[in-house]
């Protein structure tokens, strides 16, 4: 069994916030009528081009486990919001 990494207090909050910020930076370019496309590299198959923020959020995986926790929290919120409210597209 692998050893667990532990962070506390400000170090933990900063790492989680960094993950949230990294995911937000990737998603925010897709927002609005002047939003841009994002190219997602896949482990298999051809890359995906999308302007959907939830799709971009679902594909983000960060190397640092604490940053990835922050990104996962935002991803979960975005996914559930999209499931309940939709985004108004057809």
PyMOL commands that set and color helices and strands:
alter all, ss='L'
color gray80, all
select helices_A, chain A and resi 9-28+53-59+65-85
alter helices_A, ss='H'
color red, helices_A
select strands_A, chain A and resi 38-40+48-50
alter strands_A, ss='S'
color yellow, strands_A
deselect
rebuild
show_as cartoon
